[in-house]
Amino acid sequence: MIGKARKYCAPRSVAYPLQLLDVVVDGYARGSYSRRDFGAPNLDAPVILVMTSGHLGDALILSYIFPLIRQRYPYAQIDVLAGSWCDPIWKGNPFIRRVVHLDHPNTNRRPLSTWAKWQAFYQTTKAAIDTLHDTVYDFSIDVRFSDSPMHFVLPYLKVKRKIGYGTRGFGGLLDHEFFMPDEEVHNFDLILKLLKPMGIEADLRTVTPYFVHPAESSEQLWSKLGRPVPDQKPILIFPESGDEVRMLPIAYWAKLAVRLLQESASPIVFGGQKAFTTNLYEQVRAAEPALADRLVSAVGKLTLQDMASLSEQARAAFTLDSLPMHLCCLGCPTLSFQKSGMGIQFFPISSQPTLVIHNHQLSRSLTLDRPDFTSEYVTTFDDAVLDRAMEWFRTITG
């Protein structure tokens, strides 16, 4: 789309510098870059590079396209270029040939200094280019549209057809440059648009979500939690999010947990990695000392694979807009509180009954056309929302 107006997915303070950057990039794209020719794509057994600088939830949703690629191209080979933090998502995935790391500083949430993140970026970028340089790819797809795409590595790679969003710069390097629609859409629909130049047509309504993980028995899982296998299926609570603005107060979660304790005989498992979840666990124990034996802290004890297995053995899960939401709704009925989130863009693609309660104004009348999926708009997360959560729990548990 060189020379035409671009729609940047950025505030003006970022969009104006991106416009200037693209003047330079477009000039380069018209010059020596345009003279590179690696031939026509091999449509019998294409080699495909899929790129994302996103986080774990982004990686999980992205993985749903791998079976779609293989359905269209049974002999395709798929490589992934992603942040090293996404490795737990790719582990054991049979559709992936290899994973190469590129840790972008803008999406690196590790507890490192800014300087350390930029050092990691330089080192992993150099290593990734060295690793990928000798491979001729038939297609590359970068699914990032809002922050930190990896188009900047394309001049150093051999790619026949390059596909992605030009909404954050470097769009002149793409053969198929896409932009965001004006209306609110789901993130997976934005990814599906990128598959069309490869001749792949799919629909969010019918896509099958999955997460590759080894089967684990109840005995194996509960031994990791230091408990015997309970008589009742557990209720899972994952109260954390990677973004603090999306968190709900500990007192709010405690009210929910106490009501679940009082209205069911199930143990409640609190999952997470932060002190927030430990504090919640301790607050509920103090509020209901007579029922404390049914409270289980899983903080720091479960891998993502364990979490997925536990959800398959659970009665229900309560989460925020976070990775546990996307995992749990594949294994058990899930309710997600989405406060200050992105609305329909990141509603979970579920295979179990799922309710999303959100306050995203632009998604007020929107939902996903999938079986047993419901979304409801609220203006505040108050006691009425907790009443609705309990009503949903009673309905799905009979």
C-alpha positions in Angstrom: 0.0 0.0 0.0 3.0 2.2 -0.7 2.0 5.9 -1.3 -1.5 5.5 0.0 -3.0 6.7 3.2 -2.6 4.3 6.1 -4.8 3.8 9.2 -2.5 3.5 12.1 -3.6 1.7 15.2 -2.0 4.2 17.6 -2.6 7.6 19.2 -1.5 10.7 17.3 1.7 11.0 19.3 2.7 7.6 17.9 0.9 7.7 14.5 2.8 10.8 13.3 6.3 9.3 13.9 5.1 6.1 12.2 4.1 8.2 9.2 7.6 9.6 9.0 9.1 6.2 9.5 7.0 4.8 6.6 8.2 7.5 4.2 11.7 6.0 4.7 10.5 2.4 4.6 8.4 2.9 1.5 11.4 4.5 -0.3 13.5 1.4 0.6 10.7 -0.9 -0.4 10.6 0.7 -3.9 14.4 0.3 -4.3 16.6 -2.6 -3.7 14.0 -4.4 -1.5 11.6 -4.6 -4.5 14.2 -6.3 -6.6 14.5 -9.3 -4.4 12.7 -12.3 -6.0 12.6 -15.8 -4.4 10.1 -17.2 -6.9 6.5 -18.3 -6.6 5.2 -19.9 -3.4 5.3 -23.7 -3.3 1.6 -24.6 -2.8 2.3 -28.3 -2.5 4.4 -28.2 0.6 4.8 -24.5 1.7 7.2 -23.5 4.4 5.4 -20.9 6.6 6.8 -18.5 9.2 4.2 -17.3 11.8 5.3 -14.3 13.9 3.9 -12.7 17.1 5.4 -10.6 19.8 2.3 -11.1 22.0 1.8 -12.8 25.3 0.6 -16.2 26.3 -3.1 -15.6 25.6 -2.3 -14.2 22.1 -0.1 -17.3 21.4 -2.8 -19.7 22.4 -5.4 -18.0 20.1 -2.8 -17.9 17.3 -2.3 -21.6 17.6 -5.9 -22.2 16.5 -4.8 -21.4 12.9 -2.3 -24.2 12.7 -4.8 -27.0 12.0 -6.5 -24.7 9.5 -3.2 -24.3 7.6 -2.7 -28.0 7.6 -6.2 -28.7 6.4 -5.4 -26.5 3.3 -1.8 -27.6 3.0 -1.3 -31.1 4.5 2.4 -31.0 3.9 3.1 -27.5 5.1 5.9 -26.9 7.6 5.2 -24.2 10.2 7.9 -22.3 12.0 7.1 -19.8 14.8 9.0 -16.5 15.6 7.8 -15.4 19.1 8.8 -14.1 22.5 10.5 -16.8 24.6 7.8 -16.4 27.2 5.4 -18.1 24.9 7.2 -21.5 25.0 4.7 -23.1 27.4 2.0 -22.6 24.7 4.0 -24.2 21.9 5.3 -27.1 23.9 4.4 -30.4 22.3 2.3 -28.8 19.5 2.5 -31.3 16.6 1.9 -28.7 14.0 5.1 -26.7 14.7 8.4 -27.6 13.2 10.5 -25.2 15.3 10.2 -22.1 17.5 12.7 -19.3 17.3 12.8 -16.5 19.9 12.6 -12.8 19.4 11.9 -10.9 22.7 10.5 -7.5 21.8 11.1 -4.9 24.6 7.6 -3.4 24.2 5.9 -6.7 25.1 8.4 -8.2 27.5 6.8 -8.3 30.9 9.7 -9.9 32.7 11.0 -8.1 35.8 14.0 -6.6 33.9 15.3 -3.1 33.6 14.6 -1.3 30.3 18.2 -1.6 29.4 18.1 -5.4 30.0 15.0 -5.7 27.8 16.7 -3.8 25.0 19.8 -6.0 25.3 17.6 -9.1 25.1 15.9 -7.7 22.1 19.2 -7.1 20.3 20.6 -10.5 21.2 17.4 -12.5 20.3 16.9 -10.5 17.0 20.5 -11.2 15.9 20.1 -14.9 16.8 16.7 -15.2 15.1 18.0 -13.7 11.8 21.1 -16.0 11.9 18.8 -19.0 12.5 16.2 -18.1 9.9 18.3 -16.5 7.2 19.1 -19.7 5.2 15.4 -20.8 5.0 13.3 -19.7 2.0 9.8 -19.2 3.3 6.8 -19.4 1.0 4.7 -17.2 3.3 5.2 -15.1 6.4 2.4 -14.0 8.6 2.8 -11.4 11.4 -0.5 -11.3 13.4 0.3 -8.2 15.5 -1.8 -5.1 14.6 -1.7 -2.9 17.7 1.8 -3.0 19.1 5.3 -4.3 18.1 5.0 -6.3 14.9 8.2 -7.9 13.6 8.1 -6.6 10.0 11.6 -5.1 10.6 13.2 -8.5 10.3 11.8 -9.1 6.8 14.7 -7.5 4.9 17.1 -10.0 6.5 15.0 -13.1 5.6 14.0 -14.9 2.4 10.2 -14.8 2.1 8.2 -15.1 -1.1 4.9 -13.6 0.1 4.8 -11.4 3.2 1.4 -10.9 5.0 0.5 -8.6 7.9 -0.9 -5.4 9.3 0.6 -2.1 8.4 -1.1 -0.4 11.4 2.2 0.0 13.3 4.6 0.9 10.6 6.8 -1.0 8.1 3.8 -1.9 5.9 5.8 -1.2 2.8 7.7 -4.4 3.4 4.6 -6.5 3.0 3.1 -8.0 -0.1 -0.3 -8.1 1.4 -0.9 -5.2 3.8 -4.0 -5.1 5.9 -5.7 -2.5 8.2 -8.1 -2.6 11.0 -11.9 -2.4 10.2 -13.9 0.5 11.6 -16.2 -1.8 13.6 -15.4 -3.9 16.7 -14.3 -7.4 15.7 -12.7 -10.4 17.4 -9.0 -10.8 17.4 -9.3 -14.2 15.7 -11.3 -12.7 12.8 -8.4 -10.3 12.3 -6.0 -13.2 12.1 -8.3 -15.1 9.7 -8.1 -12.1 7.3 -4.3 -12.8 7.0 -4.9 -16.4 5.9 -7.0 -15.4 2.8 -4.0 -14.5 0.6 -2.9 -18.1 1.3 -6.2 -19.4 0.0 -7.4 -20.4 3.5 -11.0 -19.6 4.4 -12.3 -20.2 7.9 -14.9 -19.0 10.3 -14.8 -18.0 14.0 -18.2 -19.7 14.5 -16.8 -23.1 13.7 -13.1 -23.0 14.6 -12.0 -25.7 17.1 -10.0 -24.3 20.1 -7.4 -26.6 21.6 -4.3 -26.7 23.9 -1.8 -29.5 23.7 -1.0 -31.0 27.1 -0.4 -34.5 28.5 -3.2 -36.2 30.3 -2.9 -36.1 34.0 -4.9 -38.1 36.6 -6.6 -36.5 39.5 -4.0 -38.2 41.8 -1.1 -36.6 39.9 -2.7 -33.2 40.0 -3.7 -33.1 43.6 -0.3 -34.5 44.7 1.2 -31.3 43.2 -1.3 -29.3 45.4 -0.3 -31.3 48.5 -3.9 -32.6 48.9 -5.7 -35.9 48.5 -8.2 -36.1 45.7 -11.4 -34.5 46.9 -14.9 -36.1 46.8 -16.3 -33.1 44.9 -15.1 -31.5 41.7 -13.2 -28.3 42.5 -14.2 -24.7 41.6 -11.3 -22.7 40.2 -10.6 -19.0 40.9 -7.9 -17.2 38.9 -8.1 -13.5 40.0 -5.0 -12.2 38.3 -4.4 -10.3 35.0 -1.2 -9.1 33.4 -2.6 -5.6 33.4 -3.3 -4.0 36.8 -6.2 -1.9 35.5 -8.1 -5.0 34.7 -7.9 -6.4 38.3 -10.8 -6.5 40.7 -10.3 -5.8 44.4 -9.4 -8.7 46.8 -12.6 -7.9 48.8 -14.7 -8.5 45.7 -13.2 -11.9 45.0 -13.5 -12.8 48.6 -17.2 -12.1 48.6 -17.6 -14.4 45.6 -15.4 -17.2 47.2 -17.4 -17.1 50.4 -20.7 -17.4 48.6 -19.3 -20.4 46.6 -18.2 -22.0 49.8 -21.6 -21.6 51.4 -23.6 -22.8 48.4 -21.6 -25.8 47.3 -19.6 -28.6 48.8 -16.7 -28.2 46.3 -13.2 -27.3 47.3 -12.0 -23.9 45.9 -8.6 -23.8 44.2 -7.0 -20.3 44.0 -4.5 -20.2 41.1 -2.0 -17.5 40.1 1.6 -16.4 40.5 1.3 -13.2 42.6 1.0 -12.2 46.2 -2.5 -10.9 45.3 -3.9 -14.5 45.1 -2.1 -15.5 48.3 -3.7 -12.6 50.1 -7.1 -13.5 48.7 -6.7 -17.1 49.9 -5.7 -15.9 53.4 -8.6 -13.4 53.5 -11.2 -16.1 52.7 -9.7 -18.5 55.2 -10.0 -15.8 57.9 -13.6 -15.1 56.8 -14.7 -18.8 56.9 -12.4 -20.7 59.3 -14.9 -23.6 59.7 -14.6 -24.2 55.9 -10.9 -23.5 55.5 -10.1 -27.1 54.8 -11.9 -26.7 51.4 -9.6 -23.9 50.4 -6.6 -24.7 48.3 -3.7 -22.4 47.2 -2.2 -23.3 43.9 0.0 -20.3 43.8 3.3 -21.2 42.0 2.4 -24.9 42.0 0.8 -25.5 38.6 2.2 -25.3 35.1 -0.1 -24.2 32.2 -0.4 -27.9 31.3 -1.5 -28.7 34.9 -4.0 -25.8 34.8 -5.5 -27.2 31.6 -5.8 -30.7 33.1 -7.3 -29.4 36.3 -9.9 -27.4 34.4 -11.0 -30.6 32.7 -11.7 -32.0 36.1 -13.3 -28.9 37.6 -16.9 -28.0 38.2 -16.5 -24.4 37.0 -13.9 -21.6 36.8 -14.0 -17.8 37.6 -11.4 -15.7 35.9 -10.4 -12.3 34.6 -9.6 -11.4 31.0 -6.3 -13.4 31.0 -4.7 -16.6 29.9 -6.6 -18.8 32.5 -9.8 -17.6 30.9 -8.8 -19.0 27.5 -7.5 -22.2 29.0 -10.3 -22.9 31.5 -13.1 -22.4 28.9 -11.7 -25.4 27.0 -12.1 -27.7 30.0 -15.0 -26.5 32.2 -17.8 -23.9 32.4 -16.2 -20.5 32.8 -17.3 -17.1 33.9 -14.9 -14.2 33.1 -15.1 -10.7 34.6 -13.7 -8.3 32.0 -13.1 -4.9 33.6 -11.5 -2.2 31.4 -10.8 -4.8 28.7 -10.9 -4.7 25.0 -14.4 -6.1 24.7 -15.3 -8.5 21.9 -11.8 -8.3 20.6 -10.7 -10.8 23.3 -13.8 -12.7 24.2 -12.7 -16.3 24.7 -13.2 -18.9 22.0 -14.7 -21.5 24.2 -15.8 -25.2 24.0 -17.6 -25.2 27.3 -20.5 -23.0 28.5 -19.0 -19.5 29.0 -20.3 -16.2 30.3 -18.4 -13.0 29.9 -19.5 -10.0 32.0 -17.8 -6.9 30.7 -17.9 -3.1 30.8 -16.7 -2.4 27.3 -19.1 0.2 25.9 -18.4 -0.4 22.2 -19.1 -4.1 22.7 -22.3 -3.5 24.6 -24.6 -5.2 22.0 -22.0 -7.6 20.6 -21.4 -11.3 21.3 -19.8 -14.3 19.7 -21.9 -16.6 17.5 -20.7 -19.8 19.2 -22.6 -22.6 21.1 -23.2 -21.9 24.9 -21.4 -18.5 24.8 -23.0 -15.4 26.4 -21.8 -11.9 27.0 -23.4 -9.3 29.2 -22.6 -5.6 29.6 -22.5 -3.9 33.0 -21.4 -0.4 34.0 -19.9 -1.4 37.3 -18.8 -4.6 39.0 -20.9 -4.5 42.1 -22.9 -6.9 44.2 -25.5 -7.3 41.5 -22.8 -8.8 39.3 -21.9 -11.2 42.0 -25.6 -12.2 42.2 -25.5 -12.8 38.4 -22.4 -14.9 38.8 -24.0 -17.1 41.4 -27.2 -17.4 39.3 -25.0 -18.6 36.4 -23.2 -21.1 38.7 -26.4 -22.6 39.9 -27.7 -23.0 36.3 -24.6 -24.7 34.9 -24.2 -27.0 38.0 -27.8 -28.0 38.1 
